[in-house]
């Protein structure tokens, strides 16, 4: 007999009683106890003998194919996470922006060098005003991920599209109108809503820094070389929205002064790509004639100087906009011809009696082919129910088709809503819209924001060379604006003119009447990306849990720690109280306890209630009267209840107690051990996959 087996049998010898004619039970019991006490049996005995094939059962870890299966599952999930995160954080953004390449949708003739413009509406960076009741850390994560989305998208737009001009259409902030200005500067320094008075001017500067890091810094790092025929790059961010200043009579003058000081005047004219872009502060202009919600009086009422200060700058600019356009066009033509930007003034010596000044006449509006483009945050007025077209996301057209040869003129679901509320108005009034188109003059295109979704209409009631003014309300760029697919609008401007501003004849050009092409560039659906991450996480949990069940329940006996052994492992230890009910497993795992001696053959222990056999008992050659005591199932013991009944003080168990312990506790312990092993294997694999996936994810975010 091998040495390990011999030592264990010698260890058990005095605690075994033989049952007459039950040699088979004896062998089974010995093998059972060997499995409890041996933690490892080598493949070769100390004497060099190799175990027989029947005793050389391999553990699960000795099966190479099982180990390979485990490794493959984990590595497969890791690679799946790496690919999914790479797709969600880089690939999908790159693909979306590359799909908007200029040459993929422009239709100019060969050799054209159009001017490229990107219009960005409502970035509306998230701040405490956006979700005032959202708890931490959800509020912080919302800010981080919206900023990350905007910065990543804008960087790719700059990298792959390299626009010549970037124009913002207002609502740069979400709560910019609420943040207080410098104290003691004006009674309007603080917001009328006391919830936001704790956010002072320092908080506004902090938000300005966020906006600069998202947009200004990537634009400055672009360093694109100006293309032929283009003098340089330009960014316009001075057009305010109602979230930047407020709306109408709700605008506080110190807030507007602060915005204009850092972003520029909201009323200006720029000649871009041989088109005159007129930016108009319509949120301030709307105070002219706006009813006071408290008194019902009109904002233009006599004596209301505060309200007049709100709309007067925009109204004054609108009255002079044609002369401003003329000066800007003349300046542009001079620069294109290689001349000085302004005419040189005559320098002559005059007598003191002569007038020390002379009138400088404003330049006449030249007759040119430079069309005007209007930029406004609030869309122009249109009749309720005017459809916005098939590119509107939230409410696509219910019947965008032709009926009896005519385009359907009313679709309430697809239309931009017409209404007003606290600090907002969905469209300008009809009177202000008519005034703007008339005073700006020669308006062909209007680009607006505020609604967050795409809307394209043609205003037939306004005079234009193309039979109507085309207006596009640009989609919001932020994914926190109530739409799933944010976007920007791309403009391609191609209007070749001569030194006098007249169109030039380009051979093969069949688009002389069209100078502007537009394209809606959709950005990734961030919510969809997050949902795919969630689905993959659920798949990972289920897969690893299933793998853990298969590994544990198909590999024989595994302890709670997940280690595999040839035979069951013993856990050394004594019960804390001899009066406690001990299960068979506890009795077999603990050091062997001898039964209490009868008066004629055993003595009581005075320390722990255990009995020790005398030397004579260890040397006897005959079996005791009751035979060897075998800890086998009670149903296999042909012993009466009277013979096995012992008081708890004597350490004995009744037949009923043995049956409960041996038949109930043992299966329960085995089930619990396997479940603990499943949890151990599952959590270990999950930690490994999670560590690799999170490390890769944060590396991708860091390098964005």
C-alpha positions in Angstrom: 0.0 0.0 0.0 1.3 3.5 -0.8 2.7 5.5 2.0 0.1 8.3 2.0 -2.8 5.8 2.2 -1.0 3.9 5.0 -0.5 7.0 7.1 -4.1 8.0 6.9 -5.3 4.5 7.7 -3.1 4.4 10.7 -4.5 7.8 11.7 -8.0 6.5 11.6 -7.4 3.0 13.0 -8.6 3.6 16.5 -11.7 5.6 15.5 -13.2 2.9 13.3 -15.4 0.1 14.3 -16.0 -2.8 12.0 -19.5 -3.7 11.0 -19.8 -7.5 10.7 -19.7 -8.7 7.1 -19.6 -5.2 5.7 -16.2 -5.1 4.1 -17.6 -3.2 1.1 -18.9 -0.5 3.4 -15.5 -0.4 5.1 -13.6 0.2 1.9 -16.0 2.9 0.8 -15.6 4.6 4.1 -11.9 4.5 3.9 -11.9 5.9 0.5 -14.4 8.6 1.7 -12.1 9.6 4.6 -9.0 9.5 2.4 -10.7 12.0 0.1 -11.4 14.3 3.1 -7.9 14.2 4.5 -5.7 14.2 1.4 -5.2 17.5 -0.3 -2.8 16.1 -2.9 -1.7 12.7 -4.1 1.3 12.8 -6.5 1.2 11.0 -9.8 4.2 9.0 -8.6 4.5 7.7 -5.0 7.6 8.5 -2.9 8.8 4.9 -3.7 8.7 5.6 -7.4 5.5 3.6 -8.1 3.1 5.1 -10.6 -0.6 5.2 -9.7 -2.9 3.0 -11.7 -5.1 4.3 -14.4 -8.1 4.0 -12.1 -6.5 6.3 -9.5 -4.9 8.8 -11.9 -8.0 10.9 -12.5 -7.0 14.3 -13.8 -8.3 17.5 -12.3 -10.0 20.2 -14.5 -6.8 22.2 -14.6 -5.0 19.2 -16.0 -7.2 19.2 -19.1 -5.5 21.5 -21.6 -8.7 21.8 -23.7 -10.6 23.1 -20.7 -7.9 25.7 -19.9 -7.9 26.8 -23.5 -11.6 27.1 -23.5 -11.5 29.4 -20.4 -8.7 31.5 -21.9 -10.5 31.9 -25.2 -13.7 33.1 -23.6 -12.0 35.8 -21.7 -9.7 36.9 -24.5 -12.6 36.9 -26.9 -14.6 39.2 -24.7 -11.6 41.5 -24.2 -11.1 41.8 -28.0 -14.8 42.4 -28.4 -14.6 45.3 -25.9 -11.5 46.7 -27.5 -13.2 46.7 -30.9 -16.5 48.1 -29.6 -14.8 50.9 -27.6 -12.6 51.8 -30.6 -15.7 52.0 -32.8 -17.7 54.0 -30.3 -15.0 56.6 -29.5 -13.2 57.0 -32.7 -14.3 55.0 -35.7 -17.9 56.2 -35.8 -16.9 59.9 -35.3 -14.3 59.7 -38.1 -16.7 58.0 -40.5 -19.5 60.5 -39.9 -17.2 63.5 -40.5 -15.5 61.9 -43.5 -18.9 61.2 -45.1 -19.4 65.0 -45.1 -16.3 65.7 -47.3 -16.9 68.7 -49.5 -16.2 66.9 -52.8 -18.8 64.2 -51.9 -21.7 66.6 -52.3 -20.6 69.7 -54.1 -21.6 70.1 -57.7 -19.6 73.1 -58.9 -17.8 72.9 -62.3 -14.3 71.7 -62.5 -11.7 74.1 -61.3 -14.0 75.9 -58.9 -12.5 77.0 -55.6 -15.6 77.6 -53.4 -15.4 79.1 -49.9 -16.3 76.6 -47.2 -18.3 77.6 -44.2 -19.6 75.6 -41.2 -22.6 76.9 -39.3 -22.9 75.7 -35.7 -26.2 76.3 -33.8 -26.9 75.9 -30.1 -23.8 74.2 -28.7 -25.4 75.3 -25.4 -22.7 73.9 -23.1 -24.3 72.2 -20.1 -24.2 74.0 -16.7 -26.2 74.0 -13.5 -29.1 75.7 -15.3 -29.5 72.8 -17.7 -30.5 70.0 -15.2 -31.0 71.8 -11.9 -32.3 68.7 -10.1 -29.8 66.2 -11.4 -27.7 64.7 -8.5 -24.0 64.1 -8.4 -22.2 62.3 -10.0 -24.7 62.2 -12.8 -24.6 66.0 -13.2 -20.8 66.0 -13.4 -20.8 63.1 -15.9 -23.3 64.9 -18.1 -21.1 68.0 -18.2 -18.0 65.9 -19.0 -19.5 63.8 -21.7 -21.3 66.7 -23.5 -18.1 68.7 -23.5 -16.2 65.7 -24.8 -18.7 65.2 -27.6 -18.5 68.8 -28.7 -14.7 69.0 -28.6 -14.2 65.7 -30.3 -16.7 66.6 -33.1 -15.3 70.0 -33.7 -11.7 68.8 -33.7 -12.6 66.3 -36.4 -14.5 68.9 -38.4 -11.4 71.1 -38.3 -9.1 68.2 -39.1 -10.9 66.6 -42.0 -13.0 69.4 -43.5 -10.7 72.4 -42.8 -13.4 75.1 -43.2 -12.4 78.6 -44.2 -15.0 80.2 -41.9 -16.9 79.0 -38.8 -20.0 80.8 -37.7 -22.0 80.3 -34.5 -25.8 81.0 -34.5 -26.3 81.8 -30.8 -27.0 79.9 -27.6 -23.3 79.3 -26.8 -24.2 78.8 -23.1 -27.3 77.3 -21.5 -27.5 79.6 -18.4 -25.4 82.5 -19.6 -28.2 85.0 -19.1 -28.6 84.0 -15.4 -25.0 84.4 -14.2 -24.6 87.6 -12.3 -22.3 90.4 -13.4 -19.9 92.4 -11.3 -21.6 93.5 -8.1 -22.5 97.2 -7.4 -22.3 97.9 -11.1 -26.0 98.0 -11.9 -29.3 97.1 -10.2 -29.6 94.5 -13.0 -26.4 92.7 -12.0 -28.2 89.8 -10.5 -30.8 87.4 -12.0 -34.4 87.9 -11.2 -34.4 84.2 -10.3 -32.9 83.9 -6.9 -31.8 80.3 -7.5 -28.9 81.6 -9.7 -27.7 84.5 -7.6 -24.9 82.4 -6.1 -23.3 82.0 -9.5 -21.4 85.3 -9.9 -19.3 86.7 -12.7 -16.4 84.4 -11.9 -18.6 81.4 -12.8 -19.4 83.1 -16.2 -15.6 83.4 -16.9 -15.2 79.7 -16.0 -17.8 78.8 -18.5 -16.1 81.1 -21.1 -12.9 79.1 -20.5 -14.8 75.9 -21.1 -16.2 77.2 -24.4 -12.7 78.4 -25.4 -11.2 74.9 -24.7 -13.9 73.2 -26.8 -13.9 75.5 -29.8 -11.3 78.3 -29.8 -8.3 76.2 -28.9 -8.9 73.5 -31.6 -9.5 76.2 -34.2 -6.3 78.0 -33.3 -4.4 74.7 -33.5 -5.7 74.1 -37.0 -3.0 76.2 -38.8 -4.6 75.5 -42.2 -2.8 77.2 -45.0 -5.3 79.5 -46.8 -6.4 78.0 -50.1 -5.9 79.9 -53.4 -8.2 82.8 -53.7 -8.9 82.9 -50.0 -7.1 85.4 -47.7 -7.4 83.5 -44.4 -9.6 81.8 -41.9 -12.4 83.4 -39.8 -14.5 82.5 -36.8 -17.6 84.5 -35.9 -19.2 83.9 -32.5 -20.8 87.2 -31.6 -24.4 86.4 -32.6 -26.3 86.0 -29.2 -29.1 83.7 -28.4 -31.8 83.8 -25.7 -29.8 81.5 -23.4 -26.9 83.9 -23.7 -28.7 87.2 -23.1 -32.4 86.5 -22.5 -35.2 87.5 -24.8 -36.8 90.8 -25.5 -37.6 92.8 -22.3 -36.0 90.0 -20.2 -32.5 91.0 -21.4 -30.3 92.6 -18.7 -27.9 95.2 -20.2 -24.9 94.3 -18.1 -25.2 90.7 -19.3 -25.2 91.9 -23.0 -22.3 94.2 -22.5 -20.3 91.3 -21.0 -21.2 89.0 -23.9 -20.3 91.6 -26.5 -17.0 92.4 -24.8 -15.8 88.8 -25.2 -17.5 87.5 -28.3 -17.9 90.7 -30.4 -20.9 92.8 -31.5 -24.0 90.8 -32.4 -24.8 93.3 -35.2 -22.3 93.2 -38.0 -21.6 92.7 -41.7 -19.0 90.4 -43.2 -18.2 89.7 -46.8 -17.4 86.0 -47.0 -17.0 84.1 -50.2 -18.4 87.0 -52.2 -21.5 87.0 -50.1 -22.6 89.6 -47.6 -23.4 88.0 -44.3 -25.5 90.2 -42.1 -25.6 89.2 -38.4 -28.5 90.6 -36.5 -29.2 90.5 -32.7 -32.9 89.6 -33.0 -33.3 88.6 -29.4 -32.7 92.3 -28.5 -34.6 93.6 -31.4 -37.7 91.7 -30.3 -38.1 94.0 -27.3 -39.4 96.6 -29.7 -43.2 96.2 -29.5 -43.1 93.2 -27.2 -45.9 93.3 -24.6 -44.9 93.6 -21.0 -46.2 90.3 -19.4 -46.9 92.2 -16.1 -48.7 95.3 -17.4 -49.6 94.5 -21.0 -47.9 97.7 -22.3 -45.7 97.7 -25.3 -42.0 97.7 -25.0 -41.7 100.8 -27.2 -43.9 102.8 -24.9 -42.9 106.3 -24.2 -40.8 106.8 -21.1 -39.6 103.2 -20.9 -35.9 104.0 -21.4 -34.6 100.7 -20.1 -36.5 98.8 -22.7 -35.5 101.2 -25.4 -31.8 100.7 -24.6 -32.4 97.0 -25.2 -33.6 97.2 -28.8 -32.2 100.6 -30.0 -28.7 99.3 -31.0 -30.2 96.6 -33.2 -32.8 99.0 -34.7 -30.1 101.6 -35.5 -27.9 99.0 -37.2 -30.9 97.8 -39.2 -31.6 101.3 -40.4 -28.0 101.7 -41.6 -27.3 98.2 -42.8 -27.4 99.0 -46.5 -24.7 101.7 -46.2 -22.6 99.3 -44.1 -23.0 96.7 -46.8 -21.9 99.1 -49.4 -18.7 100.0 -47.5 -17.9 96.4 -46.9 -18.4 95.5 -50.5 -16.1 98.3 -51.7 -13.5 97.3 -49.2 -13.7 93.7 -50.5 -13.4 94.7 -54.1 -10.3 96.8 -53.4 -8.6 94.0 -51.6 -9.4 91.5 -54.4 -7.9 94.0 -56.9 -4.8 94.3 -54.8 -5.5 97.9 -53.8 -5.6 99.6 -50.4 -8.5 98.8 -48.1 -9.6 102.5 -48.0 -9.2 105.6 -50.2 -6.4 107.9 -49.3 -7.7 111.2 -48.0 -6.3 114.5 -49.4 -3.9 116.3 -47.1 -3.9 120.1 -47.8 -3.0 123.2 -45.8 -6.0 125.5 -45.1 -6.4 129.0 -43.7 -7.8 129.4 -40.2 -10.8 131.2 -41.7 -11.8 128.3 -43.8 -14.0 125.5 -42.3 -11.8 123.0 -40.5 -13.9 120.1 -41.7 -15.6 118.8 -44.8 -18.4 116.4 -45.3 -17.5 112.8 -46.1 -20.2 111.3 -48.2 -21.2 107.7 -47.6 -20.4 105.5 -50.6 -23.3 104.7 -52.8 -24.6 101.2 -52.8 -22.8 99.6 -55.8 -24.8 97.5 -58.2 -23.1 94.2 -57.7 -23.9 90.5 -57.9 -23.0 89.9 -54.2 -26.1 88.5 -52.6 -27.0 88.9 -48.9 -27.2 86.2 -46.3 -29.1 86.9 -43.1 -27.9 85.3 -39.8 -30.4 85.3 -36.9 -30.8 83.2 -33.8 -34.7 83.3 -33.8 -36.3 82.1 -37.1 -38.4 84.3 -39.2 -42.2 84.2 -38.9 -44.1 81.6 -40.9 -47.7 80.5 -40.8 -48.5 77.8 -38.2 -48.3 74.4 -39.7 -45.7 75.3 -42.4 -43.8 72.0 -43.0 -40.1 71.8 -42.3 -39.3 69.0 -44.8 -38.0 65.4 -44.7 -34.8 66.2 -42.8 -36.5 67.1 -39.6 -35.7 64.4 -37.0 -38.2 64.6 -34.2 -41.3 64.7 -36.4 -40.7 63.6 -39.9 -43.4 64.6 -42.4 -46.6 62.6 -42.1 -47.3 63.0 -45.8 -44.3 64.6 -47.4 -45.5 64.0 -51.0 -47.3 65.8 -53.8 -51.0 66.0 -53.8 -52.8 67.0 -57.0 -49.5 68.4 -58.3 -49.1 70.7 -55.4 -46.8 70.4 -52.4 -48.7 70.0 -49.1 -48.6 73.4 -47.4 -49.6 72.4 -43.9 -48.3 69.7 -41.6 -48.6 70.5 -37.9 -46.4 67.7 -36.6 -43.6 68.4 -39.0 -43.8 72.2 -38.6 -41.8 74.4 -36.4 -44.1 75.4 -33.5 -45.2 79.0 -33.3 -45.4 80.3 -29.7 -43.7 82.1 -26.8 -42.9 81.7 -23.2 -40.5 82.9 -20.4 -37.4 84.1 -22.0 -38.0 82.5 -25.4 -40.1 82.9 -28.6 -40.0 80.2 -31.3 -40.3 82.7 -34.3 -40.1 86.4 -34.7 -43.2 88.5 -35.1 -44.5 89.1 -38.6 -43.8 92.8 -38.4 -40.2 92.4 -37.3 -39.6 89.7 -40.0 -40.9 92.0 -42.8 -38.9 94.9 -41.5 -35.7 92.9 -41.5 -36.1 91.6 -45.0 -37.0 95.0 -46.3 -34.1 96.9 -44.7 -31.4 94.4 -45.3 -32.4 94.0 -49.0 -31.4 91.4 -51.6 -31.7 88.6 -49.1 -31.5 85.2 -50.7 -30.7 82.9 -47.7 -31.5 83.0 -44.0 -29.9 80.8 -41.5 -31.3 80.5 -37.9 -31.1 78.4 -34.8 -32.9 78.1 -31.5 -35.2 75.1 -32.4 -32.5 72.5 -32.1 -33.9 70.5 -35.1 -33.6 71.0 -38.8 -36.2 73.0 -40.7 -36.2 74.2 -44.3 -38.8 76.6 -45.7 -39.1 79.0 -48.5 -40.8 82.3 -47.7 -42.7 83.2 -50.8 -44.0 86.5 -49.5 -40.7 88.2 -49.5 -39.1 89.8 -52.5 -36.0 87.9 -53.8 -34.3 87.3 -57.1 -35.1 83.6 -56.8 -38.8 84.0 -56.1 -38.6 83.6 -52.4 -36.2 83.6 -49.4 -34.9 80.2 -48.4 -34.5 79.8 -44.7 -32.8 76.8 -42.9 -33.0 76.4 -39.2 -29.8 74.6 -38.3 -29.7 71.5 -36.1 -28.1 71.8 -32.7 -24.6 70.4 -32.3 -25.1 69.1 -28.7 -26.4 65.6 -28.1 -28.1 67.0 -24.9 -30.6 69.1 -26.9 -33.4 66.7 -27.2 -32.4 65.1 -30.5 -30.6 61.8 -31.1 -28.5 62.9 -34.1 -26.9 66.3 -33.7 -25.4 68.1 -36.7 -23.9 71.1 -38.3 -24.7 72.8 -41.7 -22.0 73.0 -44.4 -22.1 75.9 -46.9 -20.2 75.9 -50.1 -20.1 79.5 -51.6 -19.0 79.9 -55.2 -19.7 83.4 -56.7 -16.9 84.5 -59.1 -17.0 88.2 -59.8 -14.8 90.8 -61.6 -13.3 94.0 -60.2 -16.7 95.7 -60.3 -18.6 93.0 -58.5 -20.2 91.7 -61.7 -20.4 87.9 -62.4 -17.7 86.5 -64.6 -18.4 84.2 -67.5 -16.9 80.8 -66.6 -16.7 78.4 -69.5 -18.8 75.3 -68.8 -20.5 76.9 -65.8 -24.2 76.1 -65.8 -24.8 77.2 -62.2 -24.4 80.9 -62.5 -27.8 81.6 -60.9 -26.9 79.4 -57.9 -24.1 80.6 -55.6 -24.8 78.7 -52.4 -24.9 74.9 -51.8 -25.8 73.4 -48.4 -25.4 70.0 -46.8 -26.6 68.7 -43.4 -23.7 67.0 -41.7 -25.0 64.6 -39.1 -22.9 63.7 -36.1 -22.9 60.3 -34.2 -25.8 59.2 -32.0 -24.2 59.3 -28.6 -27.1 57.7 -26.8 -27.0 54.8 -29.3 -23.3 54.3 -28.5 -24.0 54.2 -24.8 -26.8 51.7 -25.3 -24.5 49.4 -27.3 -22.0 49.6 -24.4 -24.8 48.6 -22.1 -25.8 45.6 -24.2 -22.2 44.4 -24.4 -21.8 44.8 -20.7 -24.9 42.6 -20.2 -23.6 40.1 -22.7 -20.3 40.0 -20.8 -22.0 39.3 -17.5 -24.1 36.5 -18.9 -21.3 34.9 -20.8 -18.8 34.9 -17.9 -21.5 33.6 -15.6 -22.4 30.8 -17.9 -18.7 29.9 -18.4 -18.3 29.8 -14.6 -21.2 27.4 -14.2 -19.9 25.1 -16.9 -16.4 25.2 -15.4 -17.6 24.4 -11.8 -20.4 21.9 -12.5 -18.5 19.9 -15.1 -15.2 19.6 -13.2 -16.1 17.3 -10.3 -15.4 18.8 -6.9 -14.2 22.3 -6.5 -13.9 24.2 -3.3 -15.3 27.7 -2.8 -11.9 29.1 -3.7 -12.1 27.7 -7.2 -9.1 25.3 -6.8 -9.5 21.8 -8.1 -8.2 18.6 -6.4 -8.2 15.0 -7.1 -10.1 14.2 -4.0 -12.1 16.4 -1.5 -10.0 18.7 0.6 -10.1 18.6 4.4 -10.3 21.7 6.5 -8.7 21.2 9.9 -10.4 22.7 12.9 -12.3 21.8 16.0 -15.9 22.7 16.7 -16.3 25.7 18.9 -18.7 23.9 21.3 -19.0 20.2 21.8 -22.7 20.8 22.4 -23.2 22.1 18.9 -24.6 19.7 16.3 -21.8 18.6 14.0 -22.5 17.5 10.5 -20.7 14.5 9.0 -18.6 16.9 6.9 -17.5 18.8 10.0 -16.8 15.6 11.8 -14.8 14.2 8.9 -12.9 17.4 8.3 -12.0 18.0 11.9 -9.3 16.0 13.7 -10.8 12.6 14.6 -12.7 12.6 17.8 -13.0 9.3 19.7 -16.3 8.2 21.0 -16.8 8.4 24.8 -15.5 5.3 26.5 -17.8 3.0 28.3 -17.0 2.4 31.9 -15.1 -0.8 31.2 -12.9 0.4 28.4 -12.8 4.3 28.2 -12.0 7.3 30.3 -13.4 10.9 30.2 -11.3 13.9 29.3 -11.4 16.7 31.7 -10.4 19.4 29.3 -12.4 19.1 26.1 -14.8 16.4 26.5 -12.9 14.1 24.3 -11.8 10.6 25.2 -8.4 9.1 24.6 -7.8 5.4 24.2 -5.5 3.6 26.5 -2.4 1.9 25.3 -4.1 -1.4 25.9 -6.9 -0.5 23.7 -4.5 0.4 20.9 -2.8 -3.0 21.0 -5.8 -5.3 21.3 -6.2 -7.8 18.4 -9.9 -8.3 18.7 -12.7 -6.0 17.7 -14.7 -4.3 20.4 -18.1 -5.5 21.2 -19.9 -2.8 19.2 -17.5 -3.1 16.3 -15.6 -0.2 14.6 -17.5 3.0 14.4 -18.0 4.1 10.8 -19.2 7.6 9.8 -21.4 6.4 7.0 -24.9 7.2 6.1 -27.4 6.2 8.8 -29.5 4.2 6.4 -26.5 1.8 5.9 -25.9 1.2 9.6 -27.8 -1.8 10.9 -27.7 -0.4 14.4 -30.7 0.2 16.5 -31.7 3.6 17.7 -31.0 2.6 21.3 -27.4 1.7 20.5 -26.7 5.0 18.8 -28.7 7.3 21.1 -26.4 9.4 23.2 -26.9 12.5 25.2 -25.4 15.6 23.9 -23.1 15.7 26.9 -21.6 12.4 25.8 -21.2 13.7 22.3 -23.5 11.1 20.7 -26.2 11.5 18.1 -29.5 9.8 17.7 -30.5 7.9 14.6 -32.8 10.8 13.6 -30.0 13.3 14.1 -27.6 11.4 12.0 -30.2 11.1 9.3 -30.8 14.9 9.3 -27.1 15.8 9.4 -25.9 13.3 6.8 -28.7 13.5 4.4 -29.6 17.2 4.6 -26.5 19.2 5.6 -24.1 17.4 3.2 -26.0 18.2 0.0 -26.6 21.7 1.1 -22.9 22.2 1.9 -22.0 20.9 -1.5 -24.4 23.2 -3.3 -23.2 26.2 -1.4 -19.6 25.3 -2.1 -20.3 25.1 -5.8 -22.2 28.4 -5.8 -19.3 30.1 -4.0 -17.0 28.6 -6.6 -19.1 29.9 -9.4 -19.1 33.4 -7.9 -15.3 33.2 -7.4 -14.6 32.2 -11.0 -17.1 34.7 -12.4 -15.9 37.7 -10.4 -12.3 36.9 -11.2 -12.9 36.8 -15.0 -15.1 39.9 -14.8 -12.4 41.8 -13.0 -9.8 40.8 -15.7 -12.1 41.8 -18.6 -13.2 45.0 -16.9 -9.7 46.1 -16.1 -8.5 45.7 -19.7 -11.6 47.3 -21.1 -11.6 50.3 -18.8 -7.9 50.9 -19.3 -8.4 51.0 -23.1 -11.5 53.2 -22.7 -9.7 55.8 -20.6 -6.7 55.8 -22.9 -9.1 56.5 -25.8 -10.7 59.4 -23.9 -7.2 60.8 -22.9 -6.1 60.9 -26.5 -9.3 62.5 -27.9 
